[in-house]
Amino acid sequence: MTLETTHVGSLPRGDALSALLIAKDKGEAYDVAEFEAVVQAAINEAVRHQVDSGVSIVSDGELGKVGYSTYMQERLSGFGGHVDRKPAKDLAGHPGLAKKLSAIMGSQEFTRASCVGEVKLLDLQPALDDIRRFKTALEAEGKGTKAFMNAASPGLITAFQVNRYYPDHESYLAALVAAMRPEYEAILDAGFDIQFDCPDLAMSAHTGYQDMSQDEFVKVAAMNVEALNAATEGLPADRMRMHLCWGNYEGPHDHDIPLEKVIDVVLSARPSTILFESANPCHEHEWTVWRDADIPDDKILAPGVIDTCSNYVEHPQLIAQRLGRFTDIVGKDRVVASTDCGFGTFAGYGKIDPEVTWKKLRNLRAGADLAA
């Protein structure tokens, strides 16, 4: 049999595209026709590279969005202002390292709004535009290829857009459940699988919720999963994926919440396919947590077997060895080879060279073939 390969979703954006996305995000003037042409060309190229690299489940690279976690601000009401991000707990004591990382990866120039009013869907058209562009690219470059699109989970939005309006976390989540469901439905109706990005189930423990105890954080994560399940009620679980993330940056990560603390919450989510970090030095050892977990029969594991914080290109034999740990747990028919995180989570921010991205994905295919 053949193991399928995929990735977490975001791909590197070129300088011209990044500049347009950031200008649009900041509300600055930009040429609409130029924006459309540049975005469509970038998605076409990204799909072609993925297909050429042997990726069997491709995405649009999230190339029409400034980032995976804040894009909904132009689609929903209730967001405004800008709040600087609290330093991640593992970097707070290393200001010199944080400065070096910023110099290497670029700065996060996107707007970090807060929730300052009632959250409702204002405009579904940007989501429909994303779908249209992706369909155009697939028709030109990847006809017949399996495809997915990313969407922010309700919990992710709460983690990045801090609540300044609703009386409690549950009320904020409830509003987002109703506001985001039309986007989820539109992606599925277009024929794509949908991936929910869920750093709110792991990374947020040492970022936005770093003042909580681990037990307090797990309770918040459980509420976030309940909201995701409510937002996807009645939608086909086998066409949904979710990504568990501890943060796509080369920090110490010595304050990451252990997988064993959150795995039961993760497994209670409706999406069938779970993508998770399993290649970096802080989480590769946690394959044993999956081995020892009570994994439902309908779950598919998509371990990250290549790193997205390093320009090292993993050897196919290493990739095959990593995949073998998981095929031994659930069988080859329930494993998809994936990446630790995205290659370009925000416009103008990221360490991986675009050409290295395609080399990594080609070796991902080669390693999956060895594992099969």
Secondary structure as a PSIPRED ss2 file (coil, helix, strand):
# PSIPRED VFORMAT (PSIPRED V4.0)

   1 M C   1.000  0.000  0.000
   2 T C   1.000  0.000  0.000
   3 L C   1.000  0.000  0.000
   4 E C   1.000  0.000  0.000
   5 T E   0.000  0.000  1.000
   6 T C   1.000  0.000  0.000
   7 H C   1.000  0.000  0.000
   8 V C   1.000  0.000  0.000
   9 G C   1.000  0.000  0.000
  10 S C   1.000  0.000  0.000
  11 L C   1.000  0.000  0.000
  12 P C   1.000  0.000  0.000
  13 R C   1.000  0.000  0.000
  14 G C   1.000  0.000  0.000
  15 D H   0.000  1.000  0.000
  16 A H   0.000  1.000  0.000
  17 L H   0.000  1.000  0.000
  18 S H   0.000  1.000  0.000
  19 A H   0.000  1.000  0.000
  20 L H   0.000  1.000  0.000
  21 L H   0.000  1.000  0.000
  22 I H   0.000  1.000  0.000
  23 A H   0.000  1.000  0.000
  24 K H   0.000  1.000  0.000
  25 D H   0.000  1.000  0.000
  26 K C   1.000  0.000  0.000
  27 G C   1.000  0.000  0.000
  28 E C   1.000  0.000  0.000
  29 A C   1.000  0.000  0.000
  30 Y C   1.000  0.000  0.000
  31 D C   1.000  0.000  0.000
  32 V H   0.000  1.000  0.000
  33 A H   0.000  1.000  0.000
  34 E H   0.000  1.000  0.000
  35 F H   0.000  1.000  0.000
  36 E H   0.000  1.000  0.000
  37 A H   0.000  1.000  0.000
  38 V H   0.000  1.000  0.000
  39 V H   0.000  1.000  0.000
  40 Q H   0.000  1.000  0.000
  41 A H   0.000  1.000  0.000
  42 A H   0.000  1.000  0.000
  43 I H   0.000  1.000  0.000
  44 N H   0.000  1.000  0.000
  45 E H   0.000  1.000  0.000
  46 A H   0.000  1.000  0.000
  47 V H   0.000  1.000  0.000
  48 R H   0.000  1.000  0.000
  49 H H   0.000  1.000  0.000
  50 Q H   0.000  1.000  0.000
  51 V H   0.000  1.000  0.000
  52 D H   0.000  1.000  0.000
  53 S C   1.000  0.000  0.000
  54 G C   1.000  0.000  0.000
  55 V C   1.000  0.000  0.000
  56 S C   1.000  0.000  0.000
  57 I E   0.000  0.000  1.000
  58 V E   0.000  0.000  1.000
  59 S C   1.000  0.000  0.000
  60 D C   1.000  0.000  0.000
  61 G C   1.000  0.000  0.000
  62 E C   1.000  0.000  0.000
  63 L C   1.000  0.000  0.000
  64 G C   1.000  0.000  0.000
  65 K C   1.000  0.000  0.000
  66 V C   1.000  0.000  0.000
  67 G E   0.000  0.000  1.000
  68 Y C   1.000  0.000  0.000
  69 S C   1.000  0.000  0.000
  70 T C   1.000  0.000  0.000
  71 Y H   0.000  1.000  0.000
  72 M H   0.000  1.000  0.000
  73 Q H   0.000  1.000  0.000
  74 E H   0.000  1.000  0.000
  75 R C   1.000  0.000  0.000
  76 L E   0.000  0.000  1.000
  77 S C   1.000  0.000  0.000
  78 G C   1.000  0.000  0.000
  79 F E   0.000  0.000  1.000
  80 G E   0.000  0.000  1.000
  81 G C   1.000  0.000  0.000
  82 H C   1.000  0.000  0.000
  83 V C   1.000  0.000  0.000
  84 D C   1.000  0.000  0.000
  85 R C   1.000  0.000  0.000
  86 K C   1.000  0.000  0.000
  87 P C   1.000  0.000  0.000
  88 A C   1.000  0.000  0.000
  89 K H   0.000  1.000  0.000
  90 D H   0.000  1.000  0.000
  91 L H   0.000  1.000  0.000
  92 A H   0.000  1.000  0.000
  93 G C   1.000  0.000  0.000
  94 H C   1.000  0.000  0.000
  95 P H   0.000  1.000  0.000
  96 G H   0.000  1.000  0.000
  97 L H   0.000  1.000  0.000
  98 A H   0.000  1.000  0.000
  99 K H   0.000  1.000  0.000
 100 K H   0.000  1.000  0.000
 101 L H   0.000  1.000  0.000
 102 S H   0.000  1.000  0.000
 103 A H   0.000  1.000  0.000
 104 I H   0.000  1.000  0.000
 105 M H   0.000  1.000  0.000
 106 G C   1.000  0.000  0.000
 107 S C   1.000  0.000  0.000
 108 Q C   1.000  0.000  0.000
 109 E C   1.000  0.000  0.000
 110 F C   1.000  0.000  0.000
 111 T C   1.000  0.000  0.000
 112 R C   1.000  0.000  0.000
 113 A C   1.000  0.000  0.000
 114 S E   0.000  0.000  1.000
 115 C E   0.000  0.000  1.000
 116 V C   1.000  0.000  0.000
 117 G C   1.000  0.000  0.000
 118 E C   1.000  0.000  0.000
 119 V C   1.000  0.000  0.000
 120 K C   1.000  0.000  0.000
 121 L E   0.000  0.000  1.000
 122 L C   1.000  0.000  0.000
 123 D C   1.000  0.000  0.000
 124 L C   1.000  0.000  0.000
 125 Q H   0.000  1.000  0.000
 126 P H   0.000  1.000  0.000
 127 A H   0.000  1.000  0.000
 128 L H   0.000  1.000  0.000
 129 D H   0.000  1.000  0.000
 130 D H   0.000  1.000  0.000
 131 I H   0.000  1.000  0.000
 132 R H   0.000  1.000  0.000
 133 R H   0.000  1.000  0.000
 134 F H   0.000  1.000  0.000
 135 K H   0.000  1.000  0.000
 136 T H   0.000  1.000  0.000
 137 A H   0.000  1.000  0.000
 138 L H   0.000  1.000  0.000
 139 E H   0.000  1.000  0.000
 140 A H   0.000  1.000  0.000
 141 E H   0.000  1.000  0.000
 142 G C   1.000  0.000  0.000
 143 K C   1.000  0.000  0.000
 144 G C   1.000  0.000  0.000
 145 T C   1.000  0.000  0.000
 146 K E   0.000  0.000  1.000
 147 A E   0.000  0.000  1.000
 148 F E   0.000  0.000  1.000
 149 M E   0.000  0.000  1.000
 150 N E   0.000  0.000  1.000
 151 A E   0.000  0.000  1.000
 152 A E   0.000  0.000  1.000
 153 S C   1.000  0.000  0.000
 154 P H   0.000  1.000  0.000
 155 G H   0.000  1.000  0.000
 156 L H   0.000  1.000  0.000
 157 I H   0.000  1.000  0.000
 158 T H   0.000  1.000  0.000
 159 A H   0.000  1.000  0.000
 160 F H   0.000  1.000  0.000
 161 Q C   1.000  0.000  0.000
 162 V C   1.000  0.000  0.000
 163 N E   0.000  0.000  1.000
 164 R C   1.000  0.000  0.000
 165 Y C   1.000  0.000  0.000
 166 Y C   1.000  0.000  0.000
 167 P C   1.000  0.000  0.000
 168 D C   1.000  0.000  0.000
 169 H H   0.000  1.000  0.000
 170 E H   0.000  1.000  0.000
 171 S H   0.000  1.000  0.000
 172 Y H   0.000  1.000  0.000
 173 L H   0.000  1.000  0.000
 174 A H   0.000  1.000  0.000
 175 A H   0.000  1.000  0.000
 176 L H   0.000  1.000  0.000
 177 V H   0.000  1.000  0.000
 178 A H   0.000  1.000  0.000
 179 A H   0.000  1.000  0.000
 180 M H   0.000  1.000  0.000
 181 R H   0.000  1.000  0.000
 182 P H   0.000  1.000  0.000
 183 E H   0.000  1.000  0.000
 184 Y H   0.000  1.000  0.000
 185 E H   0.000  1.000  0.000
 186 A H   0.000  1.000  0.000
 187 I H   0.000  1.000  0.000
 188 L H   0.000  1.000  0.000
 189 D H   0.000  1.000  0.000
 190 A C   1.000  0.000  0.000
 191 G C   1.000  0.000  0.000
 192 F C   1.000  0.000  0.000
 193 D E   0.000  0.000  1.000
 194 I E   0.000  0.000  1.000
 195 Q E   0.000  0.000  1.000
 196 F E   0.000  0.000  1.000
 197 D E   0.000  0.000  1.000
 198 C E   0.000  0.000  1.000
 199 P H   0.000  1.000  0.000
 200 D H   0.000  1.000  0.000
 201 L H   0.000  1.000  0.000
 202 A C   1.000  0.000  0.000
 203 M H   0.000  1.000  0.000
 204 S H   0.000  1.000  0.000
 205 A H   0.000  1.000  0.000
 206 H H   0.000  1.000  0.000
 207 T C   1.000  0.000  0.000
 208 G C   1.000  0.000  0.000
 209 Y C   1.000  0.000  0.000
 210 Q C   1.000  0.000  0.000
 211 D C   1.000  0.000  0.000
 212 M C   1.000  0.000  0.000
 213 S C   1.000  0.000  0.000
 214 Q H   0.000  1.000  0.000
 215 D H   0.000  1.000  0.000
 216 E H   0.000  1.000  0.000
 217 F H   0.000  1.000  0.000
 218 V H   0.000  1.000  0.000
 219 K H   0.000  1.000  0.000
 220 V H   0.000  1.000  0.000
 221 A H   0.000  1.000  0.000
 222 A H   0.000  1.000  0.000
 223 M H   0.000  1.000  0.000
 224 N H   0.000  1.000  0.000
 225 V H   0.000  1.000  0.000
 226 E H   0.000  1.000  0.000
 227 A H   0.000  1.000  0.000
 228 L H   0.000  1.000  0.000
 229 N H   0.000  1.000  0.000
 230 A H   0.000  1.000  0.000
 231 A H   0.000  1.000  0.000
 232 T C   1.000  0.000  0.000
 233 E C   1.000  0.000  0.000
 234 G C   1.000  0.000  0.000
 235 L C   1.000  0.000  0.000
 236 P C   1.000  0.000  0.000
 237 A H   0.000  1.000  0.000
 238 D H   0.000  1.000  0.000
 239 R H   0.000  1.000  0.000
 240 M E   0.000  0.000  1.000
 241 R E   0.000  0.000  1.000
 242 M E   0.000  0.000  1.000
 243 H E   0.000  0.000  1.000
 244 L E   0.000  0.000  1.000
 245 C C   1.000  0.000  0.000
 246 W C   1.000  0.000  0.000
 247 G C   1.000  0.000  0.000
 248 N C   1.000  0.000  0.000
 249 Y C   1.000  0.000  0.000
 250 E C   1.000  0.000  0.000
 251 G C   1.000  0.000  0.000
 252 P C   1.000  0.000  0.000
 253 H C   1.000  0.000  0.000
 254 D C   1.000  0.000  0.000
 255 H C   1.000  0.000  0.000
 256 D C   1.000  0.000  0.000
 257 I C   1.000  0.000  0.000
 258 P C   1.000  0.000  0.000
 259 L H   0.000  1.000  0.000
 260 E H   0.000  1.000  0.000
 261 K H   0.000  1.000  0.000
 262 V H   0.000  1.000  0.000
 263 I H   0.000  1.000  0.000
 264 D H   0.000  1.000  0.000
 265 V H   0.000  1.000  0.000
 266 V H   0.000  1.000  0.000
 267 L H   0.000  1.000  0.000
 268 S C   1.000  0.000  0.000
 269 A C   1.000  0.000  0.000
 270 R C   1.000  0.000  0.000
 271 P C   1.000  0.000  0.000
 272 S C   1.000  0.000  0.000
 273 T E   0.000  0.000  1.000
 274 I E   0.000  0.000  1.000
 275 L E   0.000  0.000  1.000
 276 F E   0.000  0.000  1.000
 277 E C   1.000  0.000  0.000
 278 S C   1.000  0.000  0.000
 279 A C   1.000  0.000  0.000
 280 N C   1.000  0.000  0.000
 281 P C   1.000  0.000  0.000
 282 C C   1.000  0.000  0.000
 283 H C   1.000  0.000  0.000
 284 E H   0.000  1.000  0.000
 285 H H   0.000  1.000  0.000
 286 E H   0.000  1.000  0.000
 287 W H   0.000  1.000  0.000
 288 T H   0.000  1.000  0.000
 289 V H   0.000  1.000  0.000
 290 W H   0.000  1.000  0.000
 291 R H   0.000  1.000  0.000
 292 D H   0.000  1.000  0.000
 293 A C   1.000  0.000  0.000
 294 D C   1.000  0.000  0.000
 295 I C   1.000  0.000  0.000
 296 P C   1.000  0.000  0.000
 297 D C   1.000  0.000  0.000
 298 D C   1.000  0.000  0.000
 299 K C   1.000  0.000  0.000
 300 I E   0.000  0.000  1.000
 301 L E   0.000  0.000  1.000
 302 A E   0.000  0.000  1.000
 303 P E   0.000  0.000  1.000
 304 G E   0.000  0.000  1.000
 305 V C   1.000  0.000  0.000
 306 I C   1.000  0.000  0.000
 307 D C   1.000  0.000  0.000
 308 T C   1.000  0.000  0.000
 309 C C   1.000  0.000  0.000
 310 S C   1.000  0.000  0.000
 311 N C   1.000  0.000  0.000
 312 Y C   1.000  0.000  0.000
 313 V C   1.000  0.000  0.000
 314 E C   1.000  0.000  0.000
 315 H C   1.000  0.000  0.000
 316 P H   0.000  1.000  0.000
 317 Q H   0.000  1.000  0.000
 318 L H   0.000  1.000  0.000
 319 I H   0.000  1.000  0.000
 320 A H   0.000  1.000  0.000
 321 Q H   0.000  1.000  0.000
 322 R H   0.000  1.000  0.000
 323 L H   0.000  1.000  0.000
 324 G H   0.000  1.000  0.000
 325 R H   0.000  1.000  0.000
 326 F H   0.000  1.000  0.000
 327 T H   0.000  1.000  0.000
 328 D H   0.000  1.000  0.000
 329 I H   0.000  1.000  0.000
 330 V H   0.000  1.000  0.000
 331 G C   1.000  0.000  0.000
 332 K H   0.000  1.000  0.000
 333 D H   0.000  1.000  0.000
 334 R H   0.000  1.000  0.000
 335 V E   0.000  0.000  1.000
 336 V C   1.000  0.000  0.000
 337 A E   0.000  0.000  1.000
 338 S E   0.000  0.000  1.000
 339 T C   1.000  0.000  0.000
 340 D C   1.000  0.000  0.000
 341 C C   1.000  0.000  0.000
 342 G C   1.000  0.000  0.000
 343 F C   1.000  0.000  0.000
 344 G C   1.000  0.000  0.000
 345 T C   1.000  0.000  0.000
 346 F E   0.000  0.000  1.000
 347 A C   1.000  0.000  0.000
 348 G C   1.000  0.000  0.000
 349 Y E   0.000  0.000  1.000
 350 G C   1.000  0.000  0.000
 351 K C   1.000  0.000  0.000
 352 I C   1.000  0.000  0.000
 353 D C   1.000  0.000  0.000
 354 P H   0.000  1.000  0.000
 355 E H   0.000  1.000  0.000
 356 V H   0.000  1.000  0.000
 357 T H   0.000  1.000  0.000
 358 W H   0.000  1.000  0.000
 359 K H   0.000  1.000  0.000
 360 K H   0.000  1.000  0.000
 361 L H   0.000  1.000  0.000
 362 R H   0.000  1.000  0.000
 363 N H   0.000  1.000  0.000
 364 L H   0.000  1.000  0.000
 365 R H   0.000  1.000  0.000
 366 A H   0.000  1.000  0.000
 367 G H   0.000  1.000  0.000
 368 A H   0.000  1.000  0.000
 369 D H   0.000  1.000  0.000
 370 L H   0.000  1.000  0.000
 371 A H   0.000  1.000  0.000
 372 A C   1.000  0.000  0.000
